[in-house]
Amino acid sequence: MSAPKEKKPKQSKTVSHPPYFQMIKEALVALNEKGGSSPHAIGKYMEEKHKAVLPANFRKILALQLKNQATKGNLLKIKASYKLSAAAKKDTSAPTKAMEKKKQSRSVKKTKKVSTPAKPKQPRSLKSPAKRSRKGTAAA
């Protein structure tokens, strides 16, 4: 019988480029188009700025990131272009203020609220066997 192979520890992938949303935001601010910027224009700008550190498949990742950020509400999709939402524009104010608020909230002791235990839900299959039989007889 063969001996089990030694497992190599997985190396975590460290990226040398900034987060995609930060690069997208930078591109949208720099391009400053009224109706929003196309994914192609955003990708082109990112390639010019960060070519040395971007992976070969960054355009595919960019498309996915644009879609995800639009669903989160950070970007607005206008036809085939993307624009920063009002919430994302407010985020640019200062990340240090957010960090200070987190530290303050951690230092302040909060009182625990007494909550009533929720009723456990019945599984769907056990809920209404009678209803199923009624539907079957009504159709017949």
NUZATOR-882288 format. One record per atom (N, C-alpha, C): residue in three letters; atom name; x, y, z. Coordinates in nm, 4 decimals, decimal comma, always signed. Atoms other than C-alpha are relative to their C-alpha. Layout:
residues N
+-----+----+----------+----------+----------+
|   r |  a |       xx |       yy |       zz |
+-----+----+----------+----------+----------+
| ALA | CA |        X |        Y |        Z |
...
+-----+----+----------+----------+----------+
END
This chain:
residues 140
+-----+----+----------+----------+----------+
|   r |  a |       xx |       yy |       zz |
+-----+----+----------+----------+----------+
| MET |  N |  +0,0831 |  -0,1176 |  +0,0000 |
| MET | CA |  +0,0000 |  +0,0000 |  +0,0000 |
| MET |  C |  +0,0880 |  +0,1245 |  +0,0000 |
| SER |  N |  -0,0788 |  -0,1217 |  +0,0100 |
| SER | CA |  +0,1144 |  +0,3522 |  -0,0733 |
| SER |  C |  -0,0149 |  +0,0845 |  +0,1268 |
| ALA |  N |  +0,0009 |  -0,0866 |  -0,1186 |
| ALA | CA |  +0,2032 |  +0,5933 |  +0,2042 |
| ALA |  C |  -0,0775 |  +0,1273 |  -0,0331 |
| PRO |  N |  +0,0747 |  -0,1240 |  +0,0275 |
| PRO | CA |  -0,0211 |  +0,9006 |  +0,2417 |
| PRO |  C |  +0,0952 |  +0,1155 |  -0,0306 |
| LYS |  N |  -0,0842 |  -0,1125 |  +0,0407 |
| LYS | CA |  +0,1161 |  +1,2128 |  +0,0757 |
| LYS |  C |  -0,0018 |  +0,1080 |  +0,1078 |
| GLU |  N |  -0,0071 |  -0,1083 |  -0,0972 |
| GLU | CA |  +0,2342 |  +1,4953 |  +0,2948 |
| GLU |  C |  -0,0755 |  +0,1203 |  -0,0535 |
| LYS |  N |  +0,0773 |  -0,1170 |  +0,0412 |
| LYS | CA |  +0,0024 |  +1,7934 |  +0,2868 |
| LYS |  C |  +0,0839 |  +0,1247 |  +0,0195 |
| LYS |  N |  -0,0717 |  -0,1262 |  -0,0088 |
| LYS | CA |  +0,1599 |  +2,1246 |  +0,2101 |
| LYS |  C |  -0,0945 |  +0,1049 |  +0,0562 |
| PRO |  N |  +0,0884 |  -0,1053 |  -0,0511 |
| PRO | CA |  +0,0252 |  +2,4192 |  +0,4078 |
| PRO |  C |  -0,0339 |  +0,0985 |  -0,1108 |
| LYS |  N |  +0,0437 |  -0,0930 |  +0,1042 |
| LYS | CA |  -0,1806 |  +2,6497 |  +0,1880 |
| LYS |  C |  +0,0525 |  +0,1394 |  +0,0308 |
| GLN |  N |  -0,0471 |  -0,1366 |  -0,0160 |
| GLN | CA |  -0,0277 |  +2,9873 |  +0,1323 |
| GLN |  C |  -0,1153 |  +0,0934 |  -0,0308 |
| SER |  N |  +0,1085 |  -0,0945 |  +0,0248 |
| SER | CA |  -0,2723 |  +3,2698 |  +0,1656 |
| SER |  C |  +0,0436 |  +0,0965 |  -0,1097 |
| LYS |  N |  -0,0307 |  -0,0891 |  +0,1111 |
| LYS | CA |  -0,2926 |  +3,4870 |  -0,1419 |
| LYS |  C |  -0,0056 |  +0,1440 |  +0,0499 |
| THR |  N |  -0,0018 |  -0,1405 |  -0,0389 |
| THR | CA |  -0,1870 |  +3,8377 |  -0,0631 |
| THR |  C |  -0,0031 |  +0,0822 |  -0,1270 |
| VAL |  N |  +0,0121 |  -0,0848 |  +0,1169 |
| VAL | CA |  -0,2908 |  +4,1007 |  -0,3103 |
| VAL |  C |  +0,0732 |  +0,1301 |  +0,0265 |
| SER |  N |  -0,0760 |  -0,1234 |  -0,0158 |
| SER | CA |  -0,0760 |  +4,4026 |  -0,3715 |
| SER |  C |  -0,0771 |  +0,1209 |  -0,0501 |
| HIS |  N |  +0,0794 |  -0,1132 |  +0,0477 |
| HIS | CA |  -0,3510 |  +4,6139 |  -0,5254 |
| HIS |  C |  -0,1047 |  +0,0377 |  +0,1050 |
| PRO |  N |  +0,1048 |  -0,0412 |  -0,0946 |
| PRO | CA |  -0,6108 |  +4,8157 |  -0,3325 |
| PRO |  C |  -0,1295 |  -0,0763 |  -0,0264 |
| PRO |  N |  +0,1278 |  +0,0686 |  +0,0229 |
| PRO | CA |  -0,9645 |  +4,6754 |  -0,2897 |
| PRO |  C |  -0,0672 |  +0,0501 |  -0,1278 |
| TYR |  N |  +0,0620 |  -0,0351 |  +0,1283 |
| TYR | CA |  -1,1699 |  +4,6719 |  -0,6098 |
| TYR |  C |  -0,0921 |  +0,1202 |  +0,0121 |
| PHE |  N |  +0,0920 |  -0,1115 |  -0,0108 |
| PHE | CA |  -1,4335 |  +4,9103 |  -0,4783 |
| PHE |  C |  +0,0755 |  +0,1323 |  +0,0084 |
| GLN |  N |  -0,0819 |  -0,1212 |  -0,0093 |
| GLN | CA |  -1,1636 |  +5,1629 |  -0,3927 |
| GLN |  C |  +0,0520 |  +0,0406 |  -0,1381 |
| MET |  N |  -0,0491 |  -0,0298 |  +0,1347 |
| MET | CA |  -1,0182 |  +5,1354 |  -0,7449 |
| MET |  C |  -0,1141 |  +0,0479 |  -0,0898 |
| ILE |  N |  +0,1160 |  -0,0408 |  +0,0795 |
| ILE | CA |  -1,3675 |  +5,1637 |  -0,8995 |
| ILE |  C |  -0,0389 |  +0,1430 |  +0,0350 |
| LYS |  N |  +0,0365 |  -0,1337 |  -0,0460 |
| LYS | CA |  -1,4460 |  +5,4692 |  -0,6878 |
| LYS |  C |  +0,0988 |  +0,1033 |  -0,0532 |
| GLU |  N |  -0,1052 |  -0,0879 |  +0,0506 |
| GLU | CA |  -1,1134 |  +5,6272 |  -0,7869 |
| GLU |  C |  -0,0201 |  +0,0270 |  -0,1489 |
| ALA |  N |  +0,0214 |  -0,0138 |  +0,1450 |
| ALA | CA |  -1,1882 |  +5,5644 |  -1,1558 |
| ALA |  C |  -0,1221 |  +0,0864 |  -0,0286 |
| LEU |  N |  +0,1216 |  -0,0773 |  +0,0232 |
| LEU | CA |  -1,5418 |  +5,7062 |  -1,1343 |
| LEU |  C |  +0,0194 |  +0,1473 |  +0,0332 |
| VAL |  N |  -0,0265 |  -0,1394 |  -0,0378 |
| VAL | CA |  -1,4215 |  +6,0211 |  -0,9570 |
| VAL |  C |  +0,0890 |  +0,0659 |  -0,1047 |
| ALA |  N |  -0,0939 |  -0,0569 |  +0,0980 |
| ALA | CA |  -1,1379 |  +6,0716 |  -1,2071 |
| ALA |  C |  -0,0676 |  +0,0203 |  -0,1360 |
| LEU |  N |  +0,0660 |  -0,0119 |  +0,1306 |
| LEU | CA |  -1,3535 |  +6,0074 |  -1,5148 |
| LEU |  C |  -0,1100 |  +0,1058 |  +0,0039 |
| ASN |  N |  +0,0991 |  -0,1043 |  -0,0245 |
| ASN | CA |  -1,6339 |  +6,2277 |  -1,3744 |
| ASN |  C |  -0,0967 |  +0,0206 |  -0,1172 |
| GLU |  N |  +0,0966 |  -0,0099 |  +0,1092 |
| GLU | CA |  -1,8877 |  +6,1501 |  -1,6471 |
| GLU |  C |  -0,1397 |  +0,0182 |  +0,0579 |
| LYS |  N |  +0,1321 |  -0,0351 |  -0,0514 |
| LYS | CA |  -2,2386 |  +6,2894 |  -1,5988 |
| LYS |  C |  -0,0935 |  -0,1202 |  +0,0073 |
| GLY |  N |  +0,0910 |  +0,1143 |  +0,0058 |
| GLY | CA |  -2,4269 |  +5,9754 |  -1,7005 |
| GLY |  C |  +0,0607 |  -0,1283 |  +0,0530 |
| GLY |  N |  -0,0684 |  +0,1183 |  -0,0504 |
| GLY | CA |  -2,1836 |  +5,7367 |  -1,5339 |
| GLY |  C |  +0,1047 |  -0,0485 |  -0,0991 |
| SER |  N |  -0,1085 |  +0,0510 |  +0,0837 |
| SER | CA |  -1,8841 |  +5,5494 |  -1,6720 |
| SER |  C |  -0,0250 |  -0,1458 |  -0,0353 |
| SER |  N |  +0,0187 |  +0,1375 |  +0,0450 |
| SER | CA |  -1,8888 |  +5,2286 |  -1,8723 |
| SER |  C |  +0,1024 |  -0,0911 |  +0,0669 |
| PRO |  N |  -0,0965 |  +0,0944 |  -0,0573 |
| PRO | CA |  -1,7215 |  +4,9140 |  -1,7362 |
| PRO |  C |  +0,1314 |  -0,0019 |  -0,0777 |
| HIS |  N |  -0,1211 |  -0,0022 |  +0,0820 |
| HIS | CA |  -1,4769 |  +4,9344 |  -2,0265 |
| HIS |  C |  +0,0888 |  +0,1178 |  +0,0388 |
| ALA |  N |  -0,0764 |  -0,1189 |  -0,0371 |
| ALA | CA |  -1,3727 |  +5,2890 |  -1,9325 |
| ALA |  C |  +0,0596 |  -0,0153 |  +0,1398 |
| ILE |  N |  -0,0499 |  +0,0215 |  -0,1364 |
| ILE | CA |  -1,3398 |  +5,1936 |  -1,5646 |
| ILE |  C |  +0,1180 |  -0,0961 |  -0,0031 |
| GLY |  N |  -0,1079 |  +0,0980 |  +0,0122 |
| GLY | CA |  -1,1266 |  +4,8907 |  -1,6566 |
| GLY |  C |  +0,1241 |  +0,0595 |  -0,0630 |
| LYS |  N |  -0,1125 |  -0,0644 |  +0,0679 |
| LYS | CA |  -0,9095 |  +5,0983 |  -1,8866 |
| LYS |  C |  +0,0755 |  +0,0918 |  +0,0973 |
| TYR |  N |  -0,0621 |  -0,0899 |  -0,0977 |
| TYR | CA |  -0,8478 |  +5,3567 |  -1,6124 |
| TYR |  C |  +0,0761 |  -0,0803 |  +0,1052 |
| MET |  N |  -0,0659 |  +0,0833 |  -0,1005 |
| MET | CA |  -0,7679 |  +5,0850 |  -1,3570 |
| MET |  C |  +0,1269 |  -0,0622 |  -0,0555 |
| GLU |  N |  -0,1173 |  +0,0613 |  +0,0621 |
| GLU | CA |  -0,5280 |  +4,9220 |  -1,6005 |
| GLU |  C |  +0,1143 |  +0,0999 |  -0,0109 |
| GLU |  N |  -0,1037 |  -0,1028 |  +0,0095 |
| GLU | CA |  -0,3420 |  +5,2496 |  -1,6555 |
| GLU |  C |  +0,0643 |  +0,0265 |  +0,1359 |
| LYS |  N |  -0,0486 |  -0,0341 |  -0,1335 |
| LYS | CA |  -0,3111 |  +5,3164 |  -1,2818 |
| LYS |  C |  +0,0705 |  -0,1158 |  +0,0697 |
| HIS |  N |  -0,0469 |  +0,1131 |  -0,0811 |
| HIS | CA |  -0,2493 |  +4,9678 |  -1,1403 |
| HIS |  C |  +0,0433 |  -0,1202 |  -0,0831 |
| LYS |  N |  -0,0325 |  +0,1109 |  +0,0906 |
| LYS | CA |  -0,1247 |  +4,7578 |  -1,4342 |
| LYS |  C |  +0,0965 |  -0,1009 |  +0,0623 |
| ALA |  N |  -0,1031 |  +0,0880 |  -0,0547 |
| ALA | CA |  +0,1740 |  +4,6177 |  -1,2456 |
| ALA |  C |  -0,0543 |  -0,0970 |  +0,1055 |
| VAL |  N |  +0,0464 |  +0,0830 |  -0,1108 |
| VAL | CA |  -0,0303 |  +4,4761 |  -0,9568 |
| VAL |  C |  -0,1313 |  -0,0729 |  -0,0259 |
| LEU |  N |  +0,1279 |  +0,0649 |  +0,0298 |
| LEU | CA |  -0,3549 |  +4,3648 |  -1,1241 |
| LEU |  C |  +0,0213 |  -0,1396 |  -0,0576 |
| PRO |  N |  -0,0113 |  +0,1335 |  +0,0583 |
| PRO | CA |  -0,4115 |  +3,9966 |  -1,2063 |
| PRO |  C |  -0,0413 |  +0,0016 |  -0,1469 |
| ALA |  N |  +0,0301 |  +0,0069 |  +0,1430 |
| ALA | CA |  -0,4515 |  +3,8843 |  -1,5673 |
| ALA |  C |  -0,1504 |  +0,0007 |  -0,0264 |
| ASN |  N |  +0,1449 |  +0,0083 |  +0,0198 |
| ASN | CA |  -0,8255 |  +3,8213 |  -1,5218 |
| ASN |  C |  -0,0749 |  +0,1113 |  +0,0732 |
| PHE |  N |  +0,0620 |  -0,1058 |  -0,0789 |
| PHE | CA |  -0,9012 |  +4,1550 |  -1,3524 |
| PHE |  C |  -0,1280 |  +0,0531 |  -0,0632 |
| ARG |  N |  +0,1222 |  -0,0510 |  +0,0647 |
| ARG | CA |  -1,1651 |  +4,2517 |  -1,6121 |
| ARG |  C |  -0,1219 |  -0,0863 |  +0,0370 |
| LYS |  N |  +0,1074 |  +0,0900 |  -0,0411 |
| LYS | CA |  -1,3729 |  +3,9466 |  -1,5215 |
| LYS |  C |  -0,0413 |  +0,0294 |  +0,1440 |
| ILE |  N |  +0,0256 |  -0,0314 |  -0,1404 |
| ILE | CA |  -1,3398 |  +4,0258 |  -1,1518 |
| ILE |  C |  -0,0668 |  +0,1365 |  +0,0111 |
| LEU |  N |  +0,0575 |  -0,1343 |  +0,0004 |
| LEU | CA |  -1,4221 |  +4,3906 |  -1,2240 |
| LEU |  C |  -0,1492 |  -0,0061 |  -0,0329 |
| ALA |  N |  +0,1409 |  +0,0122 |  +0,0388 |
| ALA | CA |  -1,7481 |  +4,2944 |  -1,3957 |
| ALA |  C |  -0,0828 |  -0,0541 |  +0,1160 |
| LEU |  N |  +0,0690 |  +0,0589 |  -0,1142 |
| LEU | CA |  -1,8468 |  +4,0822 |  -1,0967 |
| LEU |  C |  -0,0108 |  +0,1009 |  +0,1142 |
| GLN |  N |  +0,0003 |  -0,0997 |  -0,1068 |
| GLN | CA |  -1,7506 |  +4,3565 |  -0,8501 |
| GLN |  C |  -0,0986 |  +0,1124 |  -0,0292 |
| LEU |  N |  +0,0948 |  -0,1054 |  +0,0372 |
| LEU | CA |  -1,9502 |  +4,6178 |  -1,0413 |
| LEU |  C |  -0,1430 |  -0,0462 |  +0,0266 |
| LYS |  N |  +0,1342 |  +0,0557 |  -0,0202 |
| LYS | CA |  -2,2567 |  +4,3940 |  -1,0332 |
| LYS |  C |  -0,0321 |  -0,0093 |  +0,1490 |
| ASN |  N |  +0,0219 |  +0,0167 |  -0,1437 |
| ASN | CA |  -2,2167 |  +4,3169 |  -0,6612 |
| ASN |  C |  -0,0167 |  +0,1340 |  +0,0702 |
| GLN |  N |  +0,0086 |  -0,1315 |  -0,0636 |
| GLN | CA |  -2,1600 |  +4,6799 |  -0,5633 |
| GLN |  C |  -0,1307 |  +0,0695 |  -0,0368 |
| ALA |  N |  +0,1282 |  -0,0577 |  +0,0408 |
| ALA | CA |  -2,4693 |  +4,7808 |  -0,7611 |
| ALA |  C |  -0,1134 |  -0,0606 |  +0,0828 |
| THR |  N |  +0,1037 |  +0,0631 |  -0,0810 |
| THR | CA |  -2,6803 |  +4,5274 |  -0,5695 |
| THR |  C |  +0,0087 |  +0,0445 |  +0,1455 |
| LYS |  N |  -0,0167 |  -0,0480 |  -0,1374 |
| LYS | CA |  -2,5348 |  +4,6485 |  -0,2375 |
| LYS |  C |  -0,0471 |  +0,1445 |  +0,0154 |
| GLY |  N |  +0,0445 |  -0,1382 |  -0,0073 |
| GLY | CA |  -2,6303 |  +5,0038 |  -0,3256 |
| GLY |  C |  +0,1144 |  +0,1002 |  -0,0002 |
| ASN |  N |  -0,1145 |  -0,0912 |  +0,0042 |
| ASN | CA |  -2,2793 |  +5,1497 |  -0,3471 |
| ASN |  C |  +0,0122 |  +0,0674 |  -0,1366 |
| LEU |  N |  -0,0037 |  -0,0538 |  +0,1351 |
| LEU | CA |  -2,3133 |  +5,2040 |  -0,7228 |
| LEU |  C |  -0,1405 |  +0,0035 |  -0,0578 |
| LEU |  N |  +0,1265 |  -0,0068 |  +0,0725 |
| LEU | CA |  -2,6034 |  +5,3092 |  -0,9405 |
| LEU |  C |  +0,0257 |  -0,0442 |  -0,1424 |
| LYS |  N |  -0,0153 |  +0,0436 |  +0,1381 |
| LYS | CA |  -2,6452 |  +5,1318 |  -1,2715 |
| LYS |  C |  -0,0963 |  +0,0810 |  -0,0849 |
| ILE |  N |  +0,0792 |  -0,0806 |  +0,0921 |
| ILE | CA |  -2,7654 |  +5,3678 |  -1,5429 |
| ILE |  C |  +0,0271 |  -0,0531 |  -0,1392 |
| LYS |  N |  -0,0124 |  +0,0680 |  +0,1300 |
| LYS | CA |  -2,8269 |  +5,1815 |  -1,8692 |
| LYS |  C |  +0,1174 |  -0,0971 |  +0,0062 |
| ALA |  N |  -0,1146 |  +0,0913 |  -0,0020 |
| ALA | CA |  -2,4865 |  +5,0210 |  -1,9328 |
| ALA |  C |  +0,1184 |  +0,0630 |  +0,0715 |
| SER |  N |  -0,1067 |  -0,0716 |  -0,0699 |
| SER | CA |  -2,2869 |  +5,2563 |  -1,7071 |
| SER |  C |  -0,0228 |  -0,0036 |  +0,1501 |
| TYR |  N |  +0,0066 |  -0,0009 |  -0,1455 |
| TYR | CA |  -2,2125 |  +5,2877 |  -1,3373 |
| TYR |  C |  +0,0392 |  +0,1368 |  +0,0532 |
| LYS |  N |  -0,0205 |  -0,1288 |  -0,0631 |
| LYS | CA |  -2,2170 |  +5,5901 |  -1,1104 |
| LYS |  C |  +0,0022 |  -0,0212 |  +0,1508 |
| LEU |  N |  -0,0017 |  +0,0114 |  -0,1452 |
| LEU | CA |  -2,1378 |  +5,6390 |  -0,7403 |
| LEU |  C |  -0,1345 |  +0,0413 |  +0,0574 |
| SER |  N |  +0,1260 |  -0,0363 |  -0,0650 |
| SER | CA |  -2,4481 |  +5,6409 |  -0,5213 |
| SER |  C |  +0,0271 |  +0,1047 |  +0,1069 |
| ALA |  N |  -0,0148 |  -0,1028 |  -0,1036 |
| ALA | CA |  -2,5110 |  +5,9069 |  -0,2591 |
| ALA |  C |  +0,0640 |  -0,0591 |  +0,1254 |
| ALA |  N |  -0,0563 |  +0,0653 |  -0,1178 |
| ALA | CA |  -2,4258 |  +5,6584 |  +0,0170 |
| ALA |  C |  +0,1506 |  -0,0209 |  -0,0157 |
| ALA |  N |  -0,1422 |  +0,0231 |  +0,0241 |
| ALA | CA |  -2,0891 |  +5,5800 |  -0,1419 |
| ALA |  C |  +0,0771 |  +0,1313 |  +0,0031 |
| LYS |  N |  -0,0655 |  -0,1305 |  -0,0032 |
| LYS | CA |  -2,0111 |  +5,9500 |  -0,1806 |
| LYS |  C |  +0,0210 |  +0,0462 |  +0,1437 |
| LYS |  N |  -0,0125 |  -0,0377 |  -0,1410 |
| LYS | CA |  -2,0737 |  +6,0042 |  +0,1916 |
| LYS |  C |  +0,1093 |  -0,0799 |  +0,0680 |
| ASP |  N |  -0,1018 |  +0,0880 |  -0,0571 |
| ASP | CA |  -1,8401 |  +5,7134 |  +0,2705 |
| ASP |  C |  +0,1404 |  +0,0566 |  -0,0164 |
| THR |  N |  -0,1340 |  -0,0506 |  +0,0277 |
| THR | CA |  -1,5450 |  +5,9061 |  +0,1283 |
| THR |  C |  +0,0457 |  +0,1039 |  +0,1013 |
| SER |  N |  -0,0332 |  -0,1075 |  -0,0935 |
| SER | CA |  -1,5569 |  +6,1639 |  +0,4114 |
| SER |  C |  +0,1272 |  -0,0298 |  +0,0787 |
| ALA |  N |  -0,1208 |  +0,0363 |  -0,0741 |
| ALA | CA |  -1,3109 |  +5,9988 |  +0,6505 |
| ALA |  C |  -0,0195 |  -0,1340 |  +0,0685 |
| PRO |  N |  +0,0131 |  +0,1282 |  -0,0660 |
| PRO | CA |  -1,2619 |  +5,6382 |  +0,7495 |
| PRO |  C |  +0,0448 |  +0,0054 |  +0,1457 |
| THR |  N |  -0,0471 |  -0,0108 |  -0,1375 |
| THR | CA |  -1,0910 |  +5,7549 |  +1,0690 |
| THR |  C |  -0,1155 |  +0,0316 |  +0,0938 |
| LYS |  N |  +0,1157 |  -0,0307 |  -0,0839 |
| LYS | CA |  -1,4218 |  +5,8933 |  +1,2015 |
| LYS |  C |  -0,0768 |  -0,1266 |  +0,0331 |
| ALA |  N |  +0,0694 |  +0,1266 |  -0,0227 |
| ALA | CA |  -1,5794 |  +5,5524 |  +1,1607 |
| ALA |  C |  +0,0756 |  -0,0846 |  +0,1018 |
| MET |  N |  -0,0814 |  +0,0760 |  -0,0941 |
| MET | CA |  -1,2919 |  +5,3930 |  +1,3474 |
| MET |  C |  -0,0160 |  +0,0552 |  +0,1412 |
| GLU |  N |  +0,0173 |  -0,0617 |  -0,1311 |
| GLU | CA |  -1,3306 |  +5,6431 |  +1,6340 |
| GLU |  C |  -0,1339 |  -0,0385 |  +0,0603 |
| LYS |  N |  +0,1323 |  +0,0370 |  -0,0487 |
| LYS | CA |  -1,7023 |  +5,5639 |  +1,6611 |
| LYS |  C |  -0,0009 |  -0,1442 |  +0,0489 |
| LYS |  N |  -0,0069 |  +0,1399 |  -0,0410 |
| LYS | CA |  -1,6268 |  +5,1920 |  +1,6792 |
| LYS |  C |  +0,0681 |  -0,0129 |  +0,1357 |
| LYS |  N |  -0,0728 |  +0,0059 |  -0,1258 |
| LYS | CA |  -1,3757 |  +5,2474 |  +1,9587 |
| LYS |  C |  -0,0860 |  +0,0516 |  +0,1143 |
| GLN |  N |  +0,0860 |  -0,0559 |  -0,1036 |
| GLN | CA |  -1,6224 |  +5,4615 |  +2,1533 |
| GLN |  C |  -0,1104 |  -0,0980 |  +0,0365 |
| SER |  N |  +0,1089 |  +0,0926 |  -0,0277 |
| SER | CA |  -1,9006 |  +5,2071 |  +2,1184 |
| SER |  C |  +0,0503 |  -0,1230 |  +0,0753 |
| ARG |  N |  -0,0562 |  +0,1147 |  -0,0720 |
| ARG | CA |  -1,6710 |  +4,9315 |  +2,2434 |
| ARG |  C |  +0,0267 |  +0,0358 |  +0,1449 |
| SER |  N |  -0,0350 |  -0,0393 |  -0,1354 |
| SER | CA |  -1,5672 |  +5,1293 |  +2,5479 |
| SER |  C |  -0,1233 |  +0,0224 |  +0,0869 |
| VAL |  N |  +0,1232 |  -0,0235 |  -0,0740 |
| VAL | CA |  -1,9240 |  +5,2153 |  +2,6487 |
| VAL |  C |  -0,0687 |  -0,1344 |  +0,0237 |
| LYS |  N |  +0,0678 |  +0,1262 |  -0,0309 |
| LYS | CA |  -2,0928 |  +4,9282 |  +2,8306 |
| LYS |  C |  -0,1471 |  +0,0143 |  -0,0312 |
| LYS |  N |  +0,1403 |  -0,0030 |  +0,0397 |
| LYS | CA |  -2,4335 |  +4,8461 |  +2,6907 |
| LYS |  C |  -0,0799 |  -0,0915 |  +0,0923 |
| THR |  N |  +0,0869 |  +0,0847 |  -0,0810 |
| THR | CA |  -2,7243 |  +4,7090 |  +2,8916 |
| THR |  C |  -0,0679 |  -0,1011 |  -0,0914 |
| LYS |  N |  +0,0619 |  +0,1054 |  +0,0797 |
| LYS | CA |  -2,8708 |  +4,3838 |  +2,7716 |
| LYS |  C |  -0,1508 |  +0,0121 |  +0,0077 |
| LYS |  N |  +0,1450 |  -0,0037 |  +0,0058 |
| LYS | CA |  -3,2314 |  +4,3817 |  +2,6621 |
| LYS |  C |  -0,0532 |  -0,1402 |  +0,0259 |
| VAL |  N |  +0,0630 |  +0,1289 |  -0,0268 |
| VAL | CA |  -3,4542 |  +4,1073 |  +2,7905 |
| VAL |  C |  -0,0994 |  -0,0256 |  -0,1112 |
| SER |  N |  +0,0889 |  +0,0311 |  +0,1117 |
| SER | CA |  -3,6221 |  +3,9427 |  +2,4974 |
| SER |  C |  -0,0747 |  -0,1287 |  +0,0282 |
| THR |  N |  +0,0793 |  +0,1209 |  -0,0173 |
| THR | CA |  -3,8956 |  +3,6840 |  +2,4902 |
| THR |  C |  +0,0450 |  -0,1018 |  -0,1027 |
| PRO |  N |  -0,0441 |  +0,1007 |  +0,0976 |
| PRO | CA |  -3,8000 |  +3,3553 |  +2,3282 |
| PRO |  C |  -0,1024 |  -0,0158 |  -0,1120 |
| ALA |  N |  +0,0869 |  +0,0136 |  +0,1169 |
| ALA | CA |  -3,9400 |  +3,3138 |  +1,9793 |
| ALA |  C |  -0,0536 |  -0,1425 |  -0,0079 |
| LYS |  N |  +0,0587 |  +0,1318 |  +0,0158 |
| LYS | CA |  -4,1727 |  +3,0265 |  +1,9005 |
| LYS |  C |  +0,0708 |  -0,0729 |  -0,1134 |
| PRO |  N |  -0,0644 |  +0,0734 |  +0,1098 |
| PRO | CA |  -4,0026 |  +2,7533 |  +1,6973 |
| PRO |  C |  -0,1005 |  -0,0241 |  -0,1123 |
| LYS |  N |  +0,0869 |  +0,0191 |  +0,1159 |
| LYS | CA |  -4,1438 |  +2,7281 |  +1,3477 |
| LYS |  C |  -0,0094 |  -0,1482 |  -0,0338 |
| GLN |  N |  +0,0180 |  +0,1371 |  +0,0417 |
| GLN | CA |  -4,2903 |  +2,4020 |  +1,2285 |
| GLN |  C |  +0,0589 |  -0,0179 |  -0,1389 |
| PRO |  N |  -0,0466 |  +0,0250 |  +0,1362 |
| PRO | CA |  -4,1307 |  +2,2417 |  +0,9261 |
| PRO |  C |  -0,1168 |  +0,0084 |  -0,0978 |
| ARG |  N |  +0,1036 |  -0,0220 |  +0,1007 |
| ARG | CA |  -4,3230 |  +2,3116 |  +0,6065 |
| ARG |  C |  -0,0810 |  -0,1265 |  -0,0274 |
| SER |  N |  +0,0685 |  +0,1242 |  +0,0326 |
| SER | CA |  -4,4080 |  +1,9459 |  +0,5515 |
| SER |  C |  -0,1046 |  -0,0364 |  +0,1056 |
| LEU |  N |  +0,0929 |  +0,0332 |  -0,1065 |
| LEU | CA |  -4,5866 |  +1,9169 |  +0,8885 |
| LEU |  C |  -0,1100 |  +0,1042 |  +0,0167 |
| LYS |  N |  +0,0905 |  -0,1114 |  -0,0220 |
| LYS | CA |  -4,7753 |  +2,2449 |  +0,8603 |
| LYS |  C |  -0,1440 |  -0,0322 |  -0,0355 |
| SER |  N |  +0,1398 |  +0,0111 |  +0,0407 |
| SER | CA |  -5,0854 |  +2,1635 |  +0,6633 |
| SER |  C |  -0,0260 |  -0,1181 |  -0,0928 |
| PRO |  N |  +0,0358 |  +0,1128 |  +0,0865 |
| PRO | CA |  -5,1540 |  +1,8126 |  +0,5390 |
| PRO |  C |  -0,1483 |  +0,0054 |  -0,0388 |
| ALA |  N |  +0,1430 |  -0,0097 |  +0,0284 |
| ALA | CA |  -5,5273 |  +1,8928 |  +0,5546 |
| ALA |  C |  -0,0246 |  +0,0898 |  -0,1203 |
| LYS |  N |  +0,0177 |  -0,0935 |  +0,1115 |
| LYS | CA |  -5,4939 |  +2,1817 |  +0,3107 |
| LYS |  C |  +0,0279 |  -0,0682 |  -0,1333 |
| ARG |  N |  -0,0339 |  +0,0695 |  +0,1240 |
| ARG | CA |  -5,3334 |  +1,9587 |  +0,0518 |
| ARG |  C |  -0,1152 |  -0,0883 |  -0,0447 |
| SER |  N |  +0,1087 |  +0,0905 |  +0,0377 |
| SER | CA |  -5,6177 |  +1,7107 |  +0,0647 |
| SER |  C |  -0,1217 |  +0,0784 |  -0,0477 |
| ARG |  N |  +0,1112 |  -0,0835 |  +0,0450 |
| ARG | CA |  -5,8744 |  +1,9903 |  +0,0275 |
| ARG |  C |  +0,0207 |  +0,0441 |  -0,1431 |
| LYS |  N |  -0,0296 |  -0,0432 |  +0,1370 |
| LYS | CA |  -5,7020 |  +2,1183 |  -0,2840 |
| LYS |  C |  -0,0217 |  -0,1127 |  -0,0986 |
| GLY |  N |  +0,0149 |  +0,1161 |  +0,0876 |
| GLY | CA |  -5,6981 |  +1,7699 |  -0,4299 |
| GLY |  C |  -0,1450 |  -0,0342 |  -0,0232 |
| THR |  N |  +0,1402 |  +0,0334 |  +0,0163 |
| THR | CA |  -6,0695 |  +1,7142 |  -0,3687 |
| THR |  C |  -0,0740 |  +0,1085 |  -0,0759 |
| ALA |  N |  +0,0662 |  -0,1102 |  +0,0701 |
| ALA | CA |  -6,1675 |  +2,0572 |  -0,4993 |
| ALA |  C |  +0,0268 |  -0,0077 |  -0,1499 |
| ALA |  N |  -0,0345 |  +0,0084 |  +0,1410 |
| ALA | CA |  -5,9893 |  +1,9951 |  -0,8273 |
| ALA |  C |  -0,0677 |  -0,1181 |  -0,0673 |
| ALA |  N |  +0,0591 |  +0,1216 |  +0,0590 |
| ALA | CA |  -6,1469 |  +1,6517 |  -0,8769 |
| ALA |  C |  -0,1465 |  +0,0115 |  -0,0291 |
+-----+----+----------+----------+----------+
END
